[in-house]
């Protein structure tokens, strides 16, 4: 019976403190050890100077985050335990107090109990700020920022737990559903995005997921708040979410039947949503697992079937509170029919997603790279783009060829090459597509794009530096032999950079695709950033300049080697999971090995070697006066004739 009387009941207040007061005390004690006590130990004896902290969240952040995520939900579970125990529920609801008053008393007093430890800890840190001279480690405003953000996320998780408590009659289910609800928006976005890749040719899940959408899950933001900055919009959204959840919880509580205890979900209307929601999510997860692991259409279908069945069974077990369940096949069959209809609609591509390509006169610029991560940069960086009409035309021609030649082979693409297109249109919109392809089928078009001057300038940082800001150029060998030199004279730096640019501008597509080991690494140190490049065998201008100025001995040569052993890779049992020592021993014991001792032969071999065991031949290099070896590979097309003639 619901009374019309509305009073603040002291007995309820006492009951609340008895139920969840210990949670507040536990939270306070944990925070004391994590923050003030830890600071006192670090800074009172001078140890703090050896540590760097960005903000207050940097102090034992893992434990702070665990408490911030865990304590509010635990408190909400114990606070509304009376909704899940029949005798307790009957007693509370028999009191002459309105339901609205009961809800406000429990929720607001529970909230006060939750945030009290946070406020007290902030006060303790304020008291320690001057005595421990903490101003040398973080500004005073950091304390208030920590206080505000910690209270904000505690509030979000607490109110979410309260709202879920109104629809559940089992404490464990309440806790699990709370975290599911907090993760659900981002989790669904991830699952749906990765699944769409299997049905929409050109859909880029990475592009969607990297567009700073983490904020839609407060749980994810809280887990990285030590370096994540909340915007004003996000702050307003979270405060709005708190208000909406509070009044939603109140509405649900007023509609809840007193007798609805010990049920996973107390509102019958929610059960089908839960059942098919779990089935849908598990189905998407099954596709994500089997699709990413195996990559072909058959395994994707297995993922759909296995995930859907598993999800449906799990949902039924939760709702029926037993692993001995009655399976309702009709519901599952209807669900499967709905999914089949959805798949058919996706395959029909009614929005023309797959065929959509902007017209030349609509395009302002285009970004083209070998994967999304060539496009995704930090906020203060600008993605390179091609604006010359010829280059835009070449990119479009490549894009059209990919669309014409995909031939339905959309799923077997785990090990393909990526082609990423991002068109910026004159109306401000973007058209983004990503494909897995065999790049060898499009080498002619890649060559036109990669060899264009605009592309080379756009994709090489050396063209964007101020040469007068270069303080030093370091060159060091990529080998066990420690060779390093630096170019410090201003005129020499300018000449060397000019030679580098010339080599880049005259480089061929075939050179860019070479996988051979570079002669050396180049580090151009500027007042702002460092630029890293390789000195490769085809950099003729750089090689000539280094030779003329006496710097060429920085690279590894045949004179640095004692000898080398080489075998055909298929003649021995070798793989890239073995250690250098295991591979060396295998080759040394092989009767089919070739020993190279002549300096000129060693030099010729060095030029075309590849990293580790990549190639048709595997080589062990033995250095002079160094008790170490280096393992490399070499392809059949690059191998010198004397190797091919001796290892047939």
C-alpha positions as CSV (number, residue, x, y, z in Angstrom):
1,X,0.0,0.0,0.0
2,X,1.3,3.5,-0.9
3,X,0.7,6.1,1.8
4,X,-0.1,9.7,1.1
5,X,2.0,10.8,4.0
6,X,5.5,12.2,3.2
7,X,8.0,12.4,6.1
8,X,11.7,12.2,6.7
9,X,12.0,9.0,8.7
10,X,14.9,8.9,11.2
11,X,14.8,5.1,11.2
12,X,15.3,5.0,7.5
13,X,18.3,7.3,7.9
14,X,19.8,5.0,10.6
15,X,19.1,2.0,8.4
16,X,20.9,3.6,5.4
17,X,24.0,4.3,7.5
18,X,24.0,0.7,8.9
19,X,23.7,-0.6,5.3
20,X,26.3,1.4,3.5
21,X,28.2,3.5,6.0
22,X,31.0,0.9,5.9
23,X,31.4,1.5,2.2
24,X,32.1,5.2,2.9
25,X,34.6,4.3,5.6
26,X,36.4,1.8,3.3
27,X,36.5,4.3,0.5
28,X,38.0,6.9,2.8
29,X,40.7,4.6,4.2
30,X,41.7,3.4,0.7
31,X,42.0,7.0,-0.6
32,X,44.0,8.0,2.5
33,X,46.6,5.4,1.6
34,X,46.5,6.1,-2.1
35,X,46.9,9.9,-2.0
36,X,47.7,11.9,1.2
37,X,49.7,9.2,3.0
38,X,51.6,8.3,-0.3
39,X,52.4,12.0,-0.8
40,X,53.6,12.4,2.7
41,X,56.0,9.5,2.4
42,X,57.2,10.7,-1.0
43,X,57.6,14.4,-0.4
44,X,58.5,14.6,3.3
45,X,61.9,12.8,2.7
46,X,62.6,14.4,-0.7
47,X,61.9,11.3,-2.8
48,X,59.3,13.1,-4.8
49,X,61.9,14.9,-6.9
50,X,62.6,11.6,-8.7
51,X,59.0,11.3,-9.9
52,X,57.0,13.2,-12.5
53,X,53.2,13.7,-12.1
54,X,50.9,15.3,-14.6
55,X,48.1,15.8,-12.1
56,X,46.6,14.3,-9.0
57,X,45.2,11.4,-11.0
58,X,48.8,10.3,-11.7
59,X,49.3,9.2,-8.1
60,X,48.4,5.4,-8.0
61,X,45.9,6.0,-10.8
62,X,45.1,2.3,-11.2
63,X,43.8,2.1,-7.7
64,X,42.0,5.5,-7.9
65,X,40.2,4.3,-11.1
66,X,39.3,1.0,-9.6
67,X,37.7,2.7,-6.6
68,X,36.0,5.4,-8.7
69,X,34.4,2.7,-10.9
70,X,33.7,0.1,-8.3
71,X,32.7,1.9,-5.1
72,X,29.6,3.8,-6.5
73,X,28.1,0.6,-8.0
74,X,28.8,-1.4,-4.8
75,X,27.2,1.3,-2.7
76,X,24.1,1.4,-4.9
77,X,23.8,-2.4,-4.7
78,X,23.8,-2.5,-0.9
79,X,21.7,0.7,-0.6
80,X,18.8,-0.7,-2.5
81,X,19.1,-4.2,-1.2
82,X,15.6,-3.7,0.4
83,X,14.1,-3.9,-3.2
84,X,15.5,-7.4,-3.6
85,X,14.6,-9.0,-0.2
86,X,10.9,-9.6,0.3
87,X,10.6,-9.1,4.0
88,X,12.8,-6.0,3.9
89,X,10.8,-4.6,0.9
90,X,7.4,-5.3,2.6
91,X,8.7,-3.5,5.8
92,X,9.9,-0.4,4.0
93,X,6.8,-0.1,1.8
94,X,4.5,-0.6,4.8
95,X,5.8,2.6,6.4
96,X,3.6,5.7,6.2
97,X,6.0,7.4,3.7
98,X,5.5,8.2,0.1
99,X,7.5,6.3,-2.5
100,X,8.9,9.6,-3.8
101,X,10.2,10.4,-0.3
102,X,11.7,6.9,0.2
103,X,13.5,7.3,-3.1
104,X,14.8,10.7,-2.4
105,X,16.0,9.8,1.1
106,X,17.8,6.7,0.0
107,X,19.3,8.1,-3.2
108,X,20.4,11.5,-1.8
109,X,21.7,10.2,1.6
110,X,23.5,7.4,-0.2
111,X,25.1,10.1,-2.5
112,X,26.1,12.1,0.5
113,X,27.8,9.0,2.0
114,X,29.5,8.4,-1.3
115,X,31.1,11.8,-1.8
116,X,32.0,12.6,1.8
117,X,35.3,10.6,1.6
118,X,36.2,12.4,-1.6
119,X,35.7,15.9,-0.1
120,X,37.6,14.9,3.1
121,X,40.6,13.6,1.1
122,X,40.6,16.9,-0.9
123,X,40.7,18.8,2.4
124,X,43.6,16.7,3.7
125,X,45.6,17.3,0.5
126,X,44.9,21.1,0.9
127,X,46.3,20.9,4.4
128,X,49.4,19.2,3.2
129,X,49.9,21.5,0.2
130,X,52.0,24.2,1.9
131,X,53.9,22.0,4.5
132,X,55.1,19.5,1.8
133,X,55.7,22.3,-0.8
134,X,53.5,20.5,-3.3
135,X,53.3,23.6,-5.4
136,X,56.5,22.3,-7.0
137,X,54.7,19.3,-8.3
138,X,51.2,20.4,-9.2
139,X,49.2,23.7,-9.0
140,X,46.6,24.3,-6.3
141,X,43.8,24.2,-9.0
142,X,44.7,20.5,-9.6
143,X,43.2,19.6,-6.2
144,X,39.8,21.2,-7.1
145,X,39.9,19.7,-10.6
146,X,40.6,16.2,-9.1
147,X,37.7,16.8,-6.6
148,X,35.3,17.9,-9.3
149,X,36.1,15.1,-11.8
150,X,36.1,12.4,-9.1
151,X,32.7,13.5,-7.8
152,X,31.4,13.7,-11.4
153,X,32.3,10.1,-12.3
154,X,31.3,8.7,-9.0
155,X,27.9,10.4,-9.5
156,X,27.5,9.0,-13.0
157,X,28.3,5.4,-11.9
158,X,26.2,5.8,-8.7
159,X,23.1,7.1,-10.4
160,X,23.5,4.5,-13.1
161,X,23.5,1.8,-10.4
162,X,20.5,3.4,-8.8
163,X,18.5,3.4,-12.1
164,X,19.4,-0.3,-12.8
165,X,18.4,-1.2,-9.2
166,X,14.8,-0.1,-10.1
167,X,14.5,-2.7,-12.9
168,X,16.3,-5.6,-11.2
169,X,15.5,-7.9,-8.3
170,X,18.9,-9.5,-7.9
171,X,21.9,-7.7,-6.6
172,X,24.5,-9.4,-8.7
173,X,22.4,-8.9,-11.8
174,X,22.1,-5.2,-10.9
175,X,25.8,-4.8,-10.7
176,X,26.5,-6.6,-14.0
177,X,23.7,-4.7,-15.8
178,X,25.1,-1.4,-14.5
179,X,28.5,-2.0,-16.1
180,X,26.9,-3.3,-19.2
181,X,24.7,-0.2,-19.5
182,X,27.8,2.0,-19.0
183,X,29.7,0.2,-21.7
184,X,26.8,-0.6,-24.1
185,X,26.9,2.5,-26.3
186,X,30.6,2.3,-27.1
187,X,30.5,-1.5,-27.1
188,X,27.7,-1.6,-29.7
189,X,29.4,1.0,-31.8
190,X,32.6,-1.1,-31.9
191,X,30.8,-4.4,-32.6
192,X,28.5,-2.9,-35.3
193,X,31.4,-1.1,-37.0
194,X,33.6,-4.2,-37.2
195,X,30.6,-6.2,-38.5
196,X,29.7,-3.7,-41.2
197,X,33.2,-4.3,-42.7
198,X,31.9,-7.7,-43.8
199,X,28.9,-6.4,-45.6
200,X,29.8,-2.9,-46.9
201,X,32.8,-3.0,-49.2
202,X,35.0,0.0,-48.3
203,X,33.6,0.6,-44.8
204,X,36.4,1.7,-42.4
205,X,35.7,0.7,-38.8
206,X,39.0,2.2,-37.6
207,X,38.0,5.6,-39.0
208,X,34.7,5.5,-37.2
209,X,36.2,4.3,-33.9
210,X,39.1,6.8,-33.8
211,X,36.9,9.8,-34.1
212,X,37.1,10.5,-30.3
213,X,33.9,8.7,-29.5
214,X,35.2,7.3,-26.2
215,X,33.2,9.9,-24.3
216,X,30.0,8.0,-25.1
217,X,31.1,5.5,-22.4
218,X,31.8,7.3,-19.1
219,X,33.4,4.0,-17.9
220,X,36.1,4.2,-20.7
221,X,36.7,7.9,-20.0
222,X,37.1,7.3,-16.3
223,X,39.6,4.6,-17.0
224,X,41.9,7.1,-18.8
225,X,41.0,10.3,-17.0
226,X,44.7,10.7,-15.9
227,X,45.4,12.0,-19.4
228,X,42.0,12.6,-20.9
229,X,40.7,16.2,-20.9
230,X,36.9,16.6,-20.6
231,X,35.4,19.3,-22.9
232,X,32.6,21.6,-21.8
233,X,30.2,19.7,-24.1
234,X,31.1,16.4,-22.5
235,X,30.8,17.9,-19.0
236,X,27.3,19.2,-19.8
237,X,26.3,15.8,-21.4
238,X,27.4,13.9,-18.2
239,X,25.5,16.3,-16.0
240,X,22.5,15.9,-18.2
241,X,22.8,12.1,-18.1
242,X,22.9,12.3,-14.3
243,X,19.7,14.3,-14.2
244,X,17.9,12.1,-16.7
245,X,18.9,8.9,-14.9
246,X,17.8,10.3,-11.6
247,X,14.3,11.0,-12.7
248,X,14.1,7.9,-14.8
249,X,15.0,5.9,-11.7
250,X,12.3,7.7,-9.7
251,X,9.7,7.0,-12.4
252,X,10.6,3.3,-12.5
253,X,10.6,3.0,-8.7
254,X,7.1,4.5,-8.6
255,X,5.9,2.0,-11.2
256,X,7.7,-1.0,-9.7
257,X,5.6,-3.7,-7.9
258,X,6.5,-4.3,-4.3
259,X,6.2,-8.1,-4.9
260,X,8.9,-8.0,-7.7
261,X,11.8,-9.3,-5.8
262,X,14.3,-12.0,-6.7
263,X,13.6,-11.5,-10.4
264,X,16.4,-10.7,-12.8
265,X,14.2,-8.1,-14.5
266,X,11.1,-6.9,-12.6
267,X,9.3,-5.3,-15.6
268,X,8.0,-8.0,-18.1
269,X,8.3,-5.5,-21.0
270,X,12.1,-5.4,-20.6
271,X,12.6,-9.2,-20.8
272,X,12.4,-9.4,-24.6
273,X,14.7,-6.4,-25.0
274,X,17.2,-8.1,-22.7
275,X,16.9,-11.5,-24.3
276,X,17.4,-10.3,-27.9
277,X,19.8,-7.6,-26.9
278,X,22.1,-10.2,-25.3
279,X,21.6,-12.5,-28.3
280,X,22.5,-9.7,-30.8
281,X,25.6,-8.6,-28.9
282,X,26.9,-12.1,-28.5
283,X,26.2,-12.7,-32.2
284,X,28.3,-9.6,-33.2
285,X,31.0,-10.7,-30.8
286,X,31.0,-14.2,-32.3
287,X,31.5,-12.7,-35.8
288,X,34.3,-10.4,-34.5
289,X,36.1,-13.4,-33.0
290,X,35.7,-15.9,-35.8
291,X,35.9,-13.3,-38.6
292,X,39.1,-11.7,-37.4
293,X,40.7,-15.1,-36.6
294,X,39.8,-16.9,-39.8
295,X,38.7,-14.2,-42.2
296,X,36.6,-16.1,-44.7
297,X,32.8,-16.2,-45.3
298,X,32.3,-19.7,-43.8
299,X,33.8,-18.7,-40.4
300,X,31.8,-15.5,-40.4
301,X,28.6,-17.4,-40.7
302,X,29.8,-19.8,-38.0
303,X,30.4,-16.8,-35.8
304,X,26.9,-15.5,-36.4
305,X,25.3,-18.9,-35.6
306,X,27.4,-19.8,-32.6
307,X,27.2,-16.3,-31.1
308,X,23.5,-16.1,-31.5
309,X,22.8,-19.5,-30.0
310,X,25.2,-18.8,-27.1
311,X,23.7,-15.4,-26.4
312,X,20.1,-16.7,-26.5
313,X,21.0,-19.5,-24.1
314,X,22.8,-17.1,-21.7
315,X,19.8,-14.7,-21.7
316,X,17.4,-17.5,-21.0
317,X,19.5,-18.8,-18.1
318,X,19.6,-15.3,-16.5
319,X,15.8,-14.8,-16.9
320,X,14.9,-18.3,-15.8
321,X,17.6,-18.3,-13.0
322,X,18.7,-21.8,-13.9
323,X,21.0,-23.6,-16.3
324,X,18.1,-26.0,-16.8
325,X,16.1,-23.9,-19.1
326,X,13.1,-24.2,-21.4
327,X,14.1,-23.0,-24.8
328,X,11.5,-21.0,-26.7
329,X,12.4,-21.9,-30.3
330,X,9.7,-19.7,-31.8
331,X,11.3,-16.5,-30.4
332,X,14.8,-17.6,-31.7
333,X,13.5,-18.4,-35.1
334,X,11.8,-15.0,-35.4
335,X,15.0,-13.4,-34.3
336,X,17.0,-15.3,-37.0
337,X,14.4,-14.2,-39.6
338,X,14.8,-10.6,-38.6
339,X,18.6,-10.8,-38.8
340,X,18.4,-12.5,-42.3
341,X,16.2,-9.6,-43.5
342,X,18.7,-7.1,-42.1
343,X,21.6,-8.8,-43.8
344,X,19.7,-8.9,-47.1
345,X,19.0,-5.1,-46.8
346,X,22.7,-4.5,-46.1
347,X,23.7,-6.6,-49.1
348,X,21.3,-4.6,-51.3
349,X,23.2,-1.4,-50.4
350,X,20.1,0.8,-50.7
351,X,22.1,3.8,-49.7
352,X,24.7,3.2,-52.5
353,X,27.5,3.3,-50.0
354,X,29.7,0.9,-52.0
355,X,29.3,2.7,-55.3
356,X,29.4,6.2,-54.0
357,X,32.4,8.2,-55.3
358,X,32.5,12.0,-55.5
359,X,32.7,13.7,-58.9
360,X,35.9,15.5,-59.8
361,X,34.3,18.9,-59.6
362,X,33.1,18.2,-56.0
363,X,36.5,17.3,-54.6
364,X,38.7,19.9,-52.9
365,X,41.5,17.5,-52.0
366,X,42.1,13.8,-51.3
367,X,44.2,11.9,-48.8
368,X,45.5,8.5,-49.9
369,X,47.6,6.2,-47.8
370,X,48.2,2.6,-47.1
371,X,46.0,2.4,-44.1
372,X,43.9,4.5,-41.7
373,X,46.8,5.2,-39.4
374,X,48.5,7.2,-42.1
375,X,45.5,9.5,-41.8
376,X,45.0,9.5,-38.0
377,X,47.2,12.1,-36.4
378,X,47.3,14.1,-33.2
379,X,45.1,17.2,-32.9
380,X,48.0,19.6,-33.6
381,X,49.0,17.8,-36.8
382,X,47.4,18.2,-40.2
383,X,46.8,15.2,-42.5
384,X,48.6,15.5,-45.8
385,X,46.4,15.8,-48.9
386,X,46.7,15.9,-52.6
387,X,45.2,18.9,-54.4
388,X,46.6,18.8,-57.9
389,X,43.9,17.7,-60.3
390,X,46.1,15.1,-62.0
391,X,46.8,13.4,-58.7
392,X,43.2,13.5,-57.7
393,X,42.4,11.9,-61.0
394,X,45.0,9.2,-60.4
395,X,43.6,8.4,-57.0
396,X,40.1,8.3,-58.4
397,X,41.2,5.9,-61.1
398,X,42.7,3.6,-58.5
399,X,39.6,3.8,-56.4
400,X,37.4,2.9,-59.4
401,X,39.6,0.0,-60.3
402,X,39.3,-1.4,-56.8
403,X,35.5,-1.2,-56.9
404,X,35.4,-2.9,-60.3
405,X,37.8,-5.7,-59.4
406,X,36.7,-6.6,-55.9
407,X,34.6,-9.5,-57.3
408,X,32.9,-10.2,-54.0
409,X,36.2,-11.2,-52.3
410,X,35.5,-9.0,-49.3
411,X,36.1,-11.4,-46.4
412,X,39.3,-13.1,-47.2
413,X,41.3,-9.9,-46.5
414,X,43.1,-10.3,-43.2
415,X,46.5,-10.3,-44.8
416,X,45.9,-7.9,-47.7
417,X,47.3,-4.5,-48.3
418,X,45.3,-1.5,-47.1
419,X,44.2,1.3,-49.4
420,X,42.7,4.3,-47.5
421,X,40.8,7.1,-49.3
422,X,39.6,10.3,-47.6
423,X,38.0,12.8,-50.0
424,X,37.4,16.4,-48.7
425,X,34.6,17.9,-50.7
426,X,34.1,21.6,-51.5
427,X,30.9,21.6,-49.4
428,X,32.9,20.6,-46.3
429,X,31.8,17.0,-46.1
430,X,34.1,13.9,-46.3
431,X,33.9,10.6,-48.1
432,X,36.0,8.0,-46.5
433,X,36.7,4.4,-47.7
434,X,39.2,1.7,-46.8
435,X,39.9,-1.5,-48.7
436,X,42.0,-4.6,-48.3
437,X,43.6,-5.4,-51.7
438,X,46.5,-7.1,-53.4
439,X,48.6,-4.0,-54.2
440,X,50.5,-5.9,-56.9
441,X,47.3,-5.8,-59.1
442,X,47.4,-2.0,-59.1
443,X,51.1,-1.2,-59.3
444,X,50.7,0.9,-62.4
445,X,48.3,3.3,-60.7
446,X,50.3,3.3,-57.4
447,X,53.3,4.2,-59.4
448,X,51.6,7.3,-60.9
449,X,50.6,8.5,-57.4
450,X,53.7,7.7,-55.5
451,X,56.1,9.1,-58.0
452,X,54.3,12.4,-58.3
453,X,56.2,15.4,-56.8
454,X,53.2,16.5,-54.7
455,X,52.8,13.1,-53.1
456,X,56.6,12.9,-52.2
457,X,56.6,16.4,-50.7
458,X,53.4,15.8,-48.8
459,X,54.5,12.5,-47.3
460,X,58.1,13.4,-46.3
461,X,58.6,15.7,-43.3
462,X,61.9,16.8,-44.5
463,X,60.2,19.2,-47.0
464,X,58.3,20.9,-44.2
465,X,61.3,21.8,-41.9
466,X,63.0,25.1,-41.6
467,X,66.6,24.3,-42.6
468,X,67.9,27.1,-40.5
469,X,66.4,25.4,-37.4
470,X,68.4,22.2,-37.9
471,X,70.8,22.0,-35.0
472,X,72.5,18.7,-35.9
473,X,72.2,15.7,-38.2
474,X,73.1,12.3,-36.8
475,X,73.8,9.2,-38.9
476,X,74.3,5.8,-37.3
477,X,74.7,2.3,-38.7
478,X,71.9,-0.3,-38.4
479,X,74.1,-3.1,-37.2
480,X,75.9,-4.6,-34.2
481,X,78.9,-2.5,-35.1
482,X,78.5,0.8,-33.4
483,X,79.2,3.4,-36.0
484,X,77.9,7.0,-35.6
485,X,78.8,10.4,-37.0
486,X,77.2,13.8,-36.9
487,X,77.1,16.7,-39.4
488,X,77.3,20.0,-37.5
489,X,78.6,22.6,-40.0
490,X,75.8,24.8,-41.3
491,X,76.8,24.7,-45.0
492,X,77.2,20.9,-44.8
493,X,73.8,20.5,-43.2
494,X,72.2,22.5,-46.0
495,X,74.0,20.5,-48.7
496,X,73.1,17.2,-47.1
497,X,69.4,18.1,-46.8
498,X,69.4,19.2,-50.4
499,X,70.9,15.8,-51.4
500,X,68.2,14.0,-49.4
501,X,65.5,16.0,-51.0
502,X,66.9,15.3,-54.4
503,X,67.0,11.5,-53.8
504,X,63.4,11.6,-52.6
505,X,62.2,13.6,-55.6
506,X,63.9,11.2,-58.1
507,X,63.0,8.0,-56.3
508,X,61.1,5.4,-58.1
509,X,58.0,3.5,-56.9
510,X,60.0,0.2,-57.0
511,X,62.6,1.8,-54.6
512,X,59.9,2.9,-52.2
513,X,58.6,-0.7,-52.0
514,X,62.0,-2.2,-51.3
515,X,62.2,-4.1,-48.0
516,X,66.0,-4.3,-47.9
517,X,68.0,-3.2,-44.8
518,X,69.0,0.5,-45.0
519,X,72.7,1.4,-44.9
520,X,72.2,3.6,-41.9
521,X,69.6,5.7,-40.1
522,X,69.5,9.5,-40.3
523,X,68.2,11.7,-37.5
524,X,67.7,15.4,-38.3
525,X,67.4,17.2,-35.0
526,X,65.6,20.6,-35.1
527,X,64.5,23.1,-32.5
528,X,60.9,21.6,-32.7
529,X,60.9,18.0,-33.7
530,X,63.2,15.3,-34.9
531,X,62.9,13.7,-38.4
532,X,64.0,10.2,-39.1
533,X,64.9,8.8,-42.5
534,X,66.9,5.9,-43.9
535,X,70.0,5.9,-46.1
536,X,69.3,3.2,-48.6
537,X,71.3,1.8,-51.4
538,X,69.4,3.7,-54.1
539,X,70.0,7.1,-52.4
540,X,72.8,8.0,-54.9
541,X,72.9,11.8,-54.2
542,X,73.3,11.1,-50.4
543,X,75.9,8.4,-51.0
544,X,77.9,10.7,-53.3
545,X,77.8,13.6,-50.8
546,X,78.8,11.4,-47.9
547,X,81.7,10.0,-49.9
548,X,82.9,13.4,-51.0
549,X,82.8,14.7,-47.4
550,X,84.3,11.7,-45.6
551,X,81.2,10.5,-43.8
552,X,80.6,7.3,-45.8
553,X,82.4,5.0,-43.4
554,X,79.4,5.2,-41.0
555,X,77.7,2.4,-42.8
556,X,78.3,-1.3,-42.5
557,X,80.6,-2.7,-45.2
558,X,82.2,-6.0,-46.2
559,X,85.4,-4.9,-44.3
560,X,83.5,-5.1,-41.0
561,X,82.6,-8.8,-41.5
562,X,84.7,-11.9,-41.0
563,X,82.5,-14.1,-43.1
564,X,78.9,-15.2,-43.7
565,X,77.0,-18.4,-44.0
566,X,73.9,-18.7,-46.2
567,X,71.4,-21.4,-46.9
568,X,68.2,-21.7,-48.9
569,X,65.3,-21.2,-46.5
570,X,63.4,-24.2,-47.7
571,X,66.5,-26.4,-47.1
572,X,66.4,-26.0,-43.3
573,X,63.8,-25.7,-40.6
574,X,63.8,-22.1,-39.8
575,X,61.1,-19.6,-38.7
576,X,60.9,-16.1,-37.3
577,X,60.0,-17.3,-33.8
578,X,63.5,-18.8,-33.3
579,X,66.3,-17.0,-31.6
580,X,69.5,-15.8,-33.3
581,X,71.4,-18.6,-31.6
582,X,69.0,-21.3,-32.7
583,X,69.1,-20.1,-36.3
584,X,72.9,-19.8,-36.3
585,X,73.2,-23.4,-34.9
586,X,70.8,-24.7,-37.5
587,X,72.7,-23.1,-40.4
588,X,76.1,-24.1,-39.1
589,X,75.0,-27.7,-39.0
590,X,73.4,-27.7,-42.4
591,X,75.4,-29.6,-45.1
592,X,73.9,-27.3,-47.8
593,X,75.3,-24.0,-46.6
594,X,77.5,-21.6,-48.5
595,X,80.4,-19.8,-46.8
596,X,81.2,-16.2,-48.1
597,X,84.6,-14.8,-47.2
598,X,85.5,-12.5,-50.0
599,X,85.0,-8.9,-49.1
600,X,83.5,-7.9,-52.4
601,X,81.0,-10.8,-52.2
602,X,80.1,-9.8,-48.6
603,X,79.6,-6.2,-49.8
604,X,77.3,-7.3,-52.7
605,X,75.3,-9.5,-50.3
606,X,74.9,-6.7,-47.7
607,X,73.3,-4.3,-50.2
608,X,70.1,-6.4,-50.8
609,X,69.6,-8.1,-47.4
610,X,66.2,-8.0,-45.7
611,X,65.3,-7.9,-42.0
612,X,65.7,-11.1,-40.1
613,X,64.6,-14.2,-42.1
614,X,62.5,-12.5,-44.7
615,X,63.4,-13.9,-48.1
616,X,64.3,-17.1,-50.0
617,X,67.7,-17.3,-48.4
618,X,68.8,-16.9,-44.8
619,X,72.2,-15.4,-44.0
620,X,74.3,-15.4,-40.8
621,X,76.8,-12.6,-40.6
622,X,79.9,-13.0,-38.4
623,X,81.6,-9.8,-37.4
624,X,85.3,-9.2,-36.9
625,X,86.4,-8.9,-33.3
626,X,82.8,-9.2,-32.1
627,X,81.4,-12.4,-30.6
628,X,77.9,-11.7,-32.0
629,X,76.0,-12.7,-35.2
630,X,73.3,-11.0,-37.2
631,X,70.6,-12.8,-39.1
632,X,69.2,-11.5,-42.4
633,X,67.3,-12.7,-45.4
634,X,67.6,-12.1,-49.1
635,X,65.0,-12.7,-51.9
636,X,65.8,-14.8,-54.9
637,X,65.4,-11.8,-57.3
638,X,67.9,-9.7,-55.3
639,X,70.4,-12.5,-54.6
640,X,73.8,-12.1,-56.3
641,X,74.5,-14.6,-59.1
642,X,77.3,-16.4,-57.1
643,X,74.7,-17.3,-54.4
644,X,72.1,-18.6,-57.0
645,X,74.8,-20.7,-58.8
646,X,76.1,-22.3,-55.6
647,X,72.7,-22.9,-53.9
648,X,70.5,-24.5,-56.5
